[in-house]
Every structure is written in structure tokens, then in C-alpha cells.
Amino acid sequence: MATMPKPSGKVRWIVCALLFAAVVLSYIDRLVLPTLKPDLQARYGWSESGYADLAIWFQAGYGIAYVAFGRLIDRIGARAGYALAVSLWTIGHVAHIFFTSTAGMLLARIPLAIGEAGTFPAAIAATNEWFPKKERALAIGIFNAGSNVGAILTPLVVPVIAVTLGWRWAFILTGLLTVIWLAAWLGFYRRPREKKGLTAEELAWIETDPVEEQRPVKWVTLFRHRQTWAYMAGRFLIDPVWWTFLFWLPDFFNKQYGVKMLDFGPPLIAVYLLADVGSVAGGWASSRFMGRGWSVNRSRKAAMFLAALCAVPIAFAAQAPSMWVAVGLIGLACAGHQGFSANLYALPGDVFPRWMAGSVVGLGGLAGAIGGMLMAKFAGIILETVGSYGPIFMVASCAYLVALLTIHIIIPRYQVVVTDVTPGQGASA
């Protein structure tokens, strides 16, 4: 059968741009507190274990809500699901202004976590609606790069706001941006067949893969498939590393190299620019491999292997002779993480029917959050006892190779889940 030419319409890429902007804003909002951490810790006497508890409980709320949002978005769709998520996280984000202790901050962190848990399930659901499989990893890589842009903008904007207007205004002003995004999302987003102005050619391209009607799915059905366990295992092993970067990188540069709040910009920008490159490159690589005729299985795993190798040198970051050497090693690992995750996040859409994918994404988010909680506890103990980031970076260096090996053991080949055959079986992808 002849390959369908790409359509002239670009509406799907406008959707991708909205998803990208939402991820940018979600990361700005979750990173305001870590950016302010050295200053607030000195001002209000926060302990390392108290701050670690913030990270642990954030991830607990995030993980539980991730599962709930995965199921909810399967039922109500990406448009309403994303609107609900943004509304919840904005309320929690702005509520930080009412507290000064780590115990008090928990009250704001929980609704922030619950709302932000809907970010990726909704984004992946929207991607599954608007992109065929051949473009899906690239689209995920692009909107996932928003996390790095958010991480770049935060140390540029937040310290300036905090120094000139006070730290509370950093939460208020960044929270207003999500209100603007919410209005744009509700005004623009519709499903492809409901979207005015979408050309027939672009709709046909989007629907290259068969479209299935939404159906309810039982938890027991999901757990019968080894594809679910592969995705959960991958998220459990790699998500904790990324959470560690988000929560502790400003603190690492402050403690290791004496970097002050107003000077966080250059090292963090460099780190997350490299991560941005990795995010897009990881999605592009597997799409490129598939364009050469490789199977989905081979393409995804080859891209993940290349990404995993990028994380290995971070083992030496804590002993780096200069800040910029450390920045390079950490940035390379962040690039590896984002390239790896762009392909891992595509797994539910690759092998599950669309009406099951959101629930699988939710379970993966829960697994990642549980791993993140364990890593946060480990980091808090290490920093209070050993006082070095060395053991933390050592774990990060091998996490991705271990994750890929685990995924490959569980699913040596990507098997598309077919609900009318024996669980775990189906056509190879």
C-alpha cells in the first residue's frame, strides 16, 4: 500500500504548541519553591529532612492523583481533563503564599501535586487523539521539552520577582499565567472530528491508525498485560532521577559551588537546554528509525539505549573540578532522561488501544511517584549524613540502563494489546 503523503494542514502542531505551553507552566509552578529553597531555608530554618518531606508528600499526592486522572481522562477526554488539572494546580500554587514552614507548605503542595498529576495523562491523551503513531513520539518529545523550558525560565524570572517584590509575588504572578493558558485551551481545543478548520487531508493523516470508541476498562484487565508492568517498571526506575534534578539542583549548585539565588540562571539554563535537545532528539530518533522501516520495538529501544548512555557520566558530577564541568555532566544526563522518557511515554499509545492508554499512563505515573518518594527519602538521608551528592548521582548514572534492561526482559517485543485474545498476546509492533 502506498505511503500517505503528509498533509498541508498544521492544526495538530498548534495543539502540540498548547501542550508544550502547559508543560512549561506546570514546571515553572512546581519549581518556584525549589528555586526559593536556599533563601527560604535560611530565613525560616528549614531542615533537609523537612524539605525532603515536601518532596515525598508532593510525589505521594502526584502519584495517587496520576492514576485517578488517567482513568478520569479516559472518560471525560483531554479537553475537560486538562482544564480541571490546571484549575487545581493553580489554586495550590498560589496558596503557597500563606505559609512559611515546611509543614504548612504541605497544605499547598498537595493540591498543586494533584492538579499537576493531570498534565501528562491529558497531554498524552491529546497526542493520541491528534497524532498518528509515526509522529507521536516526536510530538511527545516536543511538549515534553516544555519541562526544560519551564526549568530554564524559572531561575531567570523567579529570583528577580522575589528580590524586587518579595517571594510571595513569585507564586502570584506565575499563577496568573496558567489562567491565561486555560482560557486559550478551552477556546481552541476540540477533538479532530469536532475541530472547525481542520482539512480533510489532515484528518485522514491523523486517523491513519484505526480510531476506537472509548470503553470502560477494569484494573484487573490492565494488570494482566505484561506491557502494563513494563511501562510501570520503566517509570519507577527513571522518574525518581528527574524528580531529584527538579527538587535539588539549585541546592546542589548552592552548596557545592556557592551559587546564590540570583545566579542560578546560567548553570540551570545550560542544564535544561541540553535536556531540551535530548527531549526532541529522543523522539526524532525513534521516528527516524521507523521511517527507515525499523519496527516500533527496535526503534523505541534503540533510541532509549542511546539516551541511557548519556546518563552514565553523571556518576562523576559530584567530584567535578569546576561548576561548568558538573553542568555538562548533569545536562548530558538530563538530555538522556528526556530522550528516554519521550520514547517510554509513547509505549501506552504504541501497544494499547486508545481507550486503555490513559489508565496505563496513570499507573505508570503512580509507579514513578513511588520511586520518587523512595529517592527523596534516600536523598534527604544522604545529604544529612554523608553531606555529598555523590551517592545520589551514582544511582542516577545506572538507572536508565537498568530500566531499559527491565523493560526488555518484560516485553522482548512490543506486542499490541488485542482485547479479544489471550492477555499479553497480540500483533508485533
N, C-alpha and C positions, 0 to 999 in steps of 0.2 A: 504494500500500500504506500502511495506517495506521501512524503512528509508534508504536513500542512505548513504553508509559509506563515511567518509571524505577521500579525495584523498591524494596521496602521494606528489603531486606537491605543491610547495610553492611560485610560481611566484607571486600570488596575495599578499603575505606578503612582497615581495620585493617592489611591488607598494606601499603598505602601508608604508614601510620604507621611500620611497621617499617623500610621502605626509607628513610624520612625520618631515623629514628634512626641507621641505619647510616651514612648520608652525613654526619650531624652528627659521629659518632665518627671517621669517616675524616678529616674536615677538622681536627678537634681534633688528631689524632695527627700529621698532616703539618705542622701549623702550630706545634707546640710548639717546634721548632728555630728557625724564623724569629722567633718571639716572643722567644726567648732570645738571638738572634743579637747584638744590640748588647752585651749583657753578656759573652757567651762570647767575642766578638771582642776585646773589651778585655782580658779575663782571660787568654786563651790566644794572643793575637797573630795572629788570622786575617786574611788579606788579602782584598780584594774579589774578586780572581780565584779564590782558593781557595774562597770561598763560592759564586761563580758556578759553579765546577766541581761543587759539591754539587748545584746545581740542574740542571746539564746531565746529570750521570750519573743523577740521580733520574729525569729525564724519559726518558733512554735506556732504563733498565730498565722504566719505566712503559709506554713506547710498545711495546716488544717484547712485554712480558707482556700488554698490552691485546689485541694480535692473538691471542695464544695463548689468553687467557681467552674472547675472542669465539668462537673455534672450540670450545673445551672446553665452554662453557656451552650451545652449540647441541647438544652430545652428552649431557651429564650433567644439564642443567637448572639452573634458578636456585637451587634449594634447596642442592644439594651444591656448586655453584659458588661461591655466596656464603659458605658455611661454610669452604671451602678458602681463599678470599681473605682472610677475616677472620683465620683462624689464622696465615697467613703474615705479614700486615702487623703483627699484634700481636707476633710474635716479633721482627721487625725493629725495631719501635718501641721495645720495652723494651731492646733491645740497644744503643741509643744511650748507655746509662749507662756502658758500658765504655770509651768513647773521649773524647779531649779535642781532638784535631787534626781539621782538615777531611778529611785523608787517611784517618784512622781512622773518622770518621763515615760515610764512603762505604760501609764494610762493613755498617753498619746500615741505611743509606739504601736499598740495593739490595733486600733482602727486603721492606722497607716499600713500596717502589715496586712490586714485583712483586705483592704482595698487594692494594694499593690499586688496581692496574690492573683488578682484577676487580669493583670496586664498581659502575661504571656499566653494563658489559655484563650483569652479573647483575640489576641493578635494572631495566634496560630489558627484559630477558627476562621478569622477573616482571610488569612492567607490561603487556607484550604478552599474557601469559597471563591476567591478571586484569581488564584494561580493554578495552572496545571502542574503536574508533578515535575516536569522538566525545568520549571522556573522556580519551584517552591523553595529550594534550599537557598537560592540566590536572594529571593525576597526576604526570607528569614534572616539571612546574613546581613542584609541592608538594614532592616528595622532593628535587629539585634545590635548593630553598630551604634544605635542611639544610646545604648547604655554607656558607651565610651565617650560620646559627645556630651552626655549629661555629666559624666565624671570629669571631663575637661572644663566645662563651663562652671561647675560648682566652685572649684578653688579660685577661679577668676572673679566670680561675682559675689559669692557669699562673704569672703573676708572684707571686701570693700564695704558692703552693706553693713556688716557687723561693726566695723570700726567707725563708720560715719554716722549711722543711725541707731546702732545698738543691735545686739544679737537677735532679739525678738523679731525685728523687721526682716531679717533674713528668711524667717518662716512665712511671714505675712506676704511679702512681695512675690516670693517664688510660688506660693499657693495661689495667687491671683492668675498666674499663667495657665494653670490647669483649668480654671473656669473658662478662659478664652478657648482653650482646646476643646472643651466639652461642647461648647456652642457650635464650633466648626464640625465636630464629629456628628452630632445629631442632625445638623443641616445637610451634610454631604452623603454620609454612608447609607447605602442600601445594598441588598443582595444583587448580584449581577442581573438577574432577570427582572428586577424591580427598578433598576437604575436608568433614569432617563438620559439620553445622550450617548448610551453605550452602543457602538456599532455592532451589526450582526456578525462581522468578521471577528471582532474582539471577543464577543460572547462565545462564538464557536471555538476560538482558541482556548478560552478559559475552561470550556466544557469538553476539552479533548479527552480528559478522563471521565469515566461514567459518573453521573450525578445520582446519588442515592437519597431517598427520603429519610428524614430523621426518625429514629425509632428509639424507644427506651432500651436501656441495657442494664443488666444486673451485674453487681460487683463480682459475683462468683463466676460469671462468664468471662470477665476480664482476667481474673487470676488463673483461669485455665490455660491461658495462652502464654507460651514462653516469651513471646515478643513483649508482653507487658513487663515481665520480670527483667528482660534485657534493658528496656528503657529505664525502669526504676533503678536498676543497679548502676547504670551509667550516671544518672543524675545524683545518686547517693555518693558516688565517688568523686565527681568533678565539681558539683555545686559548692561544697564547702571551701574549696580553694578560692573561688571567685568571691564568696562572701567574706573570706578573710582579707582579700585585697580591698574590698569596699570598706570594711569596718576599721582596718588597722593601718593602711598605707600612710595616711597623714601622720599617724603616731610613730610609725617606723622612721620616716624621714625626720621627724622632730627629735626623737630620742637618739637616733644613730648619727645624724649629721647636724643637729641643732637648727633645723629649718623652722622658721616662725610662720605663723598663720598667713600673713600677707605674702610670704614667699613660697607657699605651697604650689602656686601655679605652674612654674616651669617644669619641675620633676613630674608632677601628676599629669600635666598636659602631654609630656613626652610619652609617659607610660600608656595613656589611653589612646593616643594617636596610633601607637603601634598596635594596640588592641583593635582599633577600628580597621586597620589594614588587614589584620588576621581574620576579623569577622567577615568582611566582604570576600577576601581571598579564599577562605574555607568554603563558603557557599559557591563561589565561582568555580573552584577546583572540581568539586564533585559534579556540578552541572557540565563543566568542560569534559570530564571523563565520560559522562553519559552521552554527550554529543559525539564522542568518538566510538560509540557503540558498546561501551562497558555496561555491565549490569548495574542496577541500583546498589546491590550488595557490595560489589567490588569498588564502585565509585565512592560510596559513602565511607567505607572502611579505609580505603587508600587515603582519602582526604583527612580522616581522623588520625591515621598513623602519622602523617606529615605534621599535623598540628601537635600531636602528643610529643614529638621530638623537640618541638620548640620550648616545651616547659622544662626539659631536663636540666639546662644550665642554671635555673634559679636556685638550685641547691647551694650555689656558691655566692648568692647575693648578700647574705649577712656578713661575709668576710671580704666584700668588695673593697678595693683600696680607695675608691672615691665614690661620691654620690652618683656621678653620671655613669659609672660602670654598673652600679646597682640598678640605676634606672633602666639601662639597656637590658640587663638580665631579667628584671621584673617585667618590663614591657614586652620582651620576647615571649615570656610565659603567658602574659595576658593575651597576646596575639594568638598563641596556641590554644588557650582556653576558648576564645571566641570562635576560632575556626572549627574547633572540635564540637562546640555546642551548636553551631549553625547546622551541622550535619546530624548530631544526635537529636536535636529538636525536630528535625524533619522525619524521624523514624515513625512516630504515630501516623502521620499522613501518608507515609510510604507503604505501610503494611496493614493499617486498619481502615475499615470503612469510615467515612466521614462522621457518621452518627455515633461511632465509638471513640474517635480520636480524642475528643475533648476530655473524656473521662480518664483516658490513659495519660494524657498530659497532666491532669490533676494529680494522679497517683505518683507520677514522676516528680512533680513539684513537692509533694509530701516527702518522698524519699530524699530529695535534695535538701529539704529543710531539716530533716532529722540528722543527716550527715553534717549539715552546717551547725546545728546545735552542739553536736559532739566536738566539732572542730573549734567552735567558740570556747567551749569549756576547756579544751586542751590548750588553746592559745592563752586564755586567762591564767591557767596554772603555770604554763611555761614562762610567761612574762613576769609573774610574781615570784617564781622560784629560781629559774635559770637566768632570767633577765635578758634573754637573747632570742632573736627571731630565727636563729639557725635551724632548730628542730622543726619549726613551722614551715620554713622554705624547703626543707628536706622532704617532708611529706608531700608538698605541692609538686616537687620535681618528678615524682614517680606516679602521681595519681592518674594521669591520663593514659599512660601505657597500661597500667593495671585495669583501668576502666575499659579500654579497647579489648584487652585480652578477655575480660569477663564477658563483655557483650558477644565476642566471637565464640566463646565457649557455649553460651546460652543459645545463640542463634548463628550457627556457622554460615547459614544463608538466610537472607531476608525472604521470609515466606509471607505472602499476602494472606491475611486472615479472611477466610470464607466461612460465613456463619452456618452454612448448611453442610459442612464437612466436619470431620473429627477435629476437635480443638488442637491448634498448633499446626495444622496442615494447611495447605493451600498452594497456590502457584508461586513459583520463584519470582523474585523481583530483581 
